[in-house]
């Protein structure tokens, strides 16, 4: 346990009311998690303002309150610390409380619209194979060595994040690889962390429900690189038109990767089929188990980061050639009877969906149908809904629009918004089936020998969220179930 004064080191403080030389048991930004002698940090969130729960936190035993606005009535024997930014303070305080674990391992952050999970997961598996003890923080799962910890957010809140990093340090991890979402950057969840490197994958239309404008979305992503230290590296995708923008103000060592132009880490696709990719990287021909141009970019990012972290090029390529991708990222199943290929992918943005469908197009050998099952999440960016449907219709022979995670919205209304994006001449190839299981069943029923089914949007997720309730649902298991049913 530490004193409040020590935990507040480097926090921008306006005023302190009370004794800050007290011992603090734990930190919390959720008043429900407060116990005796804890410090409560009142953070102004998107939906909830923690300042409303100060009295509740004190009633539950809080000894200190960190806030931007002081309550009208100050309680005796409570230390109130007024700060400029509670969210920023929570990150710095969490780091101090857990002995700044990010300073005791090599932490690499991956940001961008698409590819974050695959890049972070591949780095984790690569460095594990190279003999290092590693940690992973991703959308799919968090991991310390072989110990898997379920993930609830792409990037956890600062307290849970530093707690996980501290466990990694205690367990002897040399490296940690984490996804850095735009929400996490904007909400200061990564404040106070020391990064050894940052990777930019790409940026496309997403999260405008939160960031409101595309320019703001870009600015938030860029701020991650702006804040990297001079000791870190900043690796960017030169083929993305905003790739160079990310490096403009960074103090970190700049590096680039590309399939199309000269870069520090240049790759070329020689073959792309269901057995994987054959690429030319560093004048070496390498076979990778991953499929598609989008994965060629992910592999180049991983290769570049490993070399920037001082690893031997040939050892990295050799190890990387045998590694599989993340769960729910171009996961494919082939039916026994008719050799129907079903692909489950997390693609939930127009660009990601277009990339996956372009990869499928390249896999076609003849006149196989491409049948796409896709939906859009509720309570999220509504502008992409008609675009997603348009992309699916333009690049598929048949499309079934269905529910994703409707959350608090009416799934039928979401589908109607998607339908608005379908060109008139393509409407005849589109069906709308609200029930996702029924939609997948229909896709399997429509498929003939050698056809390709894409089930997009949910990937690794094992649930479907409807009206605040998460119901068990696994796209891959449903596909397998339907295939077996059709083969009887």
SVG drawing of the C-alpha trace seen along z (x, -y; Angstrom):
<svg xmlns="http://www.w3.org/2000/svg" viewBox="-38 -25 58 63">
<polyline fill="none" stroke="black" stroke-width="0.4" points="0.0,0.0 1.1,-3.5 0.4,-7.0 -2.0,-9.2 0.9,-11.7 3.0,-9.1 0.1,-8.0 -0.5,-11.6 3.1,-12.0 3.1,-13.9 -0.7,-14.6 -1.7,-18.2 -3.3,-19.3 -5.4,-22.5 -6.0,-22.1 -5.8,-19.6 -8.3,-19.8 -7.3,-17.5 -4.4,-15.2 -2.8,-13.6 -0.3,-11.7 -2.8,-8.9 -2.4,-5.3 -4.6,-4.3 -5.8,-0.7 -6.9,-0.7 -8.1,-2.9 -11.5,-2.9 -13.4,-4.8 -16.5,-2.8 -18.2,-3.8 -19.6,-0.2 -16.1,1.1 -15.1,-1.1 -14.0,0.4 -12.5,-1.0 -9.6,-3.5 -9.8,-3.4 -9.4,-6.5 -12.3,-7.3 -11.5,-9.0 -14.6,-10.8 -14.3,-10.6 -16.7,-12.3 -17.6,-9.5 -19.6,-9.5 -22.9,-8.4 -22.1,-8.8 -20.4,-11.5 -18.5,-10.0 -19.0,-13.2 -22.6,-12.2 -21.3,-9.2 -18.9,-10.9 -21.3,-10.7 -21.9,-7.0 -18.1,-6.3 -17.6,-8.0 -20.5,-6.0 -18.7,-2.9 -15.5,-3.8 -13.5,-6.0 -10.8,-8.0 -9.9,-10.2 -11.8,-11.8 -10.1,-12.9 -12.3,-15.2 -12.5,-18.1 -15.3,-19.9 -15.4,-19.9 -18.7,-19.0 -20.4,-21.9 -20.1,-20.2 -16.6,-18.7 -16.7,-15.9 -14.2,-16.0 -11.5,-13.2 -11.8,-12.9 -9.0,-14.2 -10.3,-15.9 -7.9,-16.5 -9.1,-18.8 -7.4,-18.1 -7.6,-19.5 -8.6,-16.2 -9.8,-13.2 -9.4,-10.8 -5.8,-11.8 -5.2,-11.7 -6.6,-8.1 -4.1,-6.8 -1.1,-8.5 -2.3,-7.4 -2.9,-3.8 0.7,-3.7 2.1,-5.1 -0.1,-2.7 1.2,0.4 4.8,-0.8 4.6,-1.9 4.7,1.6 5.0,0.3 8.5,-0.9 9.6,2.6 8.8,4.3 8.7,3.5 5.2,2.3 4.1,2.0 0.7,0.4 -1.2,1.1 -3.8,-1.4 -5.8,-1.8 -9.3,-0.9 -8.6,2.6 -5.9,5.2 -5.2,4.3 -6.2,7.7 -4.3,9.7 -1.1,7.6 -1.1,7.7 -1.9,11.4 0.8,12.2 3.4,10.2 2.5,12.1 2.7,15.5 5.9,14.5 7.8,13.3 6.6,16.3 8.0,18.6 11.2,16.7 11.5,17.7 10.2,14.6 7.6,14.5 4.9,12.1 1.6,10.5 -1.3,9.6 -4.1,7.1 -6.6,7.5 -10.3,7.5 -10.4,11.3 -8.6,11.9 -5.9,10.8 -3.1,13.2 -0.1,13.6 2.0,16.4 -0.4,19.4 -2.9,17.8 -5.9,16.5 -8.0,13.7 -11.3,12.8 -11.4,9.3 -14.4,7.0 -13.0,4.0 -10.5,3.5 -8.4,1.5 -9.3,1.8 -9.8,-1.2 -6.5,-2.6 -6.7,-0.8 -7.4,2.6 -4.9,2.0 -2.1,1.2 -3.1,4.1 -2.8,6.5 0.6,5.0 1.7,5.4 0.8,9.0 2.8,9.4 5.8,7.8 5.4,10.0 5.1,13.1 8.4,12.2 7.1,10.9 9.7,9.3 7.2,7.9 3.5,6.8 1.5,6.2 -1.7,4.3 -4.5,2.9 -5.0,-0.8 -8.5,-1.9 -9.4,-5.4 -11.9,-5.4 -9.0,-4.5 -6.8,-7.3 -9.5,-9.9 -10.6,-8.7 -7.0,-8.8 -7.0,-5.1 -3.4,-4.8 -2.3,-8.0 1.0,-7.5 2.1,-4.4 5.5,-4.1 5.5,-2.6 8.5,-1.0 6.8,-1.3 3.6,-2.2 2.1,-0.7 -0.4,-2.3 -2.4,0.2 -4.9,-2.0 -7.8,-4.3 -11.2,-4.1 -14.8,-5.0 -15.7,-3.9 -16.7,-5.1 -18.2,-8.4 -21.0,-7.8 -18.3,-8.7 -15.8,-11.0 -18.5,-12.8 -16.2,-13.7 -13.6,-11.7 -11.0,-14.5 -11.5,-14.2 -11.1,-10.4 -7.8,-10.9 -6.6,-13.5 -7.2,-11.1 -5.3,-8.3 -2.5,-10.7 -2.2,-11.9 -1.0,-8.4 2.0,-8.8 2.5,-12.5 3.0,-11.3 5.4,-8.5 8.9,-9.1 12.1,-9.5 13.2,-6.1 10.2,-4.4 9.6,-3.5 6.7,-4.7 5.9,-2.3 3.3,-3.3 1.5,-1.8 2.8,-4.0 0.1,-2.7 -2.6,-4.3 -3.0,-7.9 -3.0,-9.0 0.0,-6.8 2.6,-9.7 0.2,-12.0 0.6,-9.8 4.4,-10.5 4.3,-14.2 4.9,-15.3 6.2,-12.2 9.5,-12.3 9.9,-8.5 12.1,-6.8 10.1,-6.8 9.7,-3.7 7.4,-2.6 6.0,0.6 4.4,1.0 3.3,3.4 3.2,0.7 6.1,-1.7 9.6,-2.0 9.6,-1.6 11.8,-0.5 9.9,2.8 8.7,3.7 6.8,6.7 5.4,8.2 2.6,10.8 3.7,13.6 0.8,16.0 -2.5,15.7 -4.7,18.8 -6.5,21.0 -3.1,22.5 -1.9,19.0 0.3,16.2 3.7,16.5 5.5,13.2 8.8,11.6 10.1,9.9 13.6,8.6 14.6,10.4 13.4,13.7 10.5,15.8 8.3,16.8 5.1,18.8 2.7,17.6 -0.4,19.4 -2.5,16.3 -4.6,15.4 -5.3,12.1 -3.7,8.8 -5.0,7.3 -3.0,10.0 0.0,9.2 0.0,5.7 -0.5,7.2 2.5,9.5 4.7,6.7 3.7,4.6 4.7,7.5 7.9,8.2 8.9,4.5 8.1,4.1 10.1,7.2 13.1,5.9 12.8,2.5 12.8,4.3 16.2,5.7 15.3,9.2 17.1,11.1 15.3,10.8 15.7,14.4 14.7,15.8 11.6,13.5 10.5,14.6 11.1,18.3 9.0,18.1 6.3,15.9 5.8,18.3 4.3,21.0 2.0,18.8 -1.8,18.7 -3.9,15.5 -6.3,14.4 -9.6,16.2 -12.5,14.9 -10.2,13.3 -10.8,15.1 -11.6,18.3 -12.7,20.8 -14.5,24.2 -14.9,26.5 -18.0,28.8 -17.3,32.5 -19.9,33.3 -20.0,30.3 -16.7,28.6 -18.6,25.4 -16.3,22.9 -17.6,20.8 -15.5,17.9 -16.2,16.2 -14.7,12.7 -14.9,9.8 -15.2,7.3 -17.5,4.7 -16.5,1.6 -17.0,1.0 -13.3,1.1 -12.7,4.3 -15.7,6.0 -14.4,4.8 -11.0,6.2 -12.3,9.6 -14.6,9.8 -11.7,8.8 -9.7,11.7 -12.5,14.1 -12.8,12.9 -9.1,13.8 -9.8,17.3 -12.5,18.1 -11.4,20.6 -14.5,20.6 -18.2,19.7 -18.6,20.3 -21.2,18.1 -20.2,15.7 -23.0,15.5 -22.5,12.8 -24.3,12.7 -23.8,9.2 -25.4,6.8 -24.5,3.7 -24.3,3.1 -26.9,1.0 -25.9,-2.2 -22.9,-2.6 -22.0,-4.7 -25.2,-4.8 -23.6,-6.4 -21.8,-3.2 -25.0,-1.0 -26.0,-1.8 -22.3,-1.7 -21.9,1.8 -24.9,3.1 -23.7,1.5 -20.2,3.1 -21.8,6.5 -24.1,6.2 -21.5,5.0 -19.0,7.8 -21.3,10.8 -23.7,12.9 -26.2,13.2 -26.5,11.1 -28.5,11.7 -28.9,8.7 -29.4,9.7 -28.9,8.6 -25.4,8.1 -25.5,6.9 -28.6,4.7 -28.1,3.6 -30.9,1.1 -32.0,0.6 -34.7,2.3 -32.9,4.8 -35.5,4.4 -34.9,0.6 -31.1,1.2 -31.7,3.5 -33.9,0.9 -31.1,-1.6 -28.8,0.9 -31.2,1.6 -31.2,-2.1 -27.6,-1.7 -28.4,1.0 -28.4,-0.1 -31.7,0.6 -30.1,3.0 -28.7,5.1 -31.8,5.4 -32.8,8.7 -29.7,10.4 -30.5,9.2 -32.6,10.9 -33.3,9.5 -33.7,12.0 -33.6,10.5 -32.8,13.7 -29.0,14.2 -29.2,18.0 -31.9,18.3 -29.9,16.0 -26.8,18.3 -29.0,21.3 -30.5,19.7 -27.0,19.0 -25.9,22.6 -29.2,23.8 -28.6,21.5 -25.0,22.7 -24.1,25.3 -20.9,27.3 -17.7,25.1 -19.6,21.9 -18.2,19.5 -20.2,18.2 -18.9,15.1 -20.4,14.5 -19.2,11.1 -19.3,8.7 -18.9,10.7 -15.9,12.9 -14.6,14.1 -17.6,12.9 -19.5,15.6 -22.7,13.6 -25.4,11.5 -26.4,8.4 -30.1,7.7 -31.7,5.0 -28.9,5.1 -28.8,8.9 -25.9,11.0 -27.3,14.2 -24.8,17.0 -24.1,16.9 -21.0,18.1 -21.0,17.6 -18.5,20.4 -20.5,22.9 -23.8,22.0 -22.2,22.4 -20.8,25.9 -24.2,26.9 -26.0,25.8 -23.5,27.5 -23.9,30.8 -27.7,30.5 -27.6,30.0 -25.3,33.0 -27.6,35.4"/>
</svg>
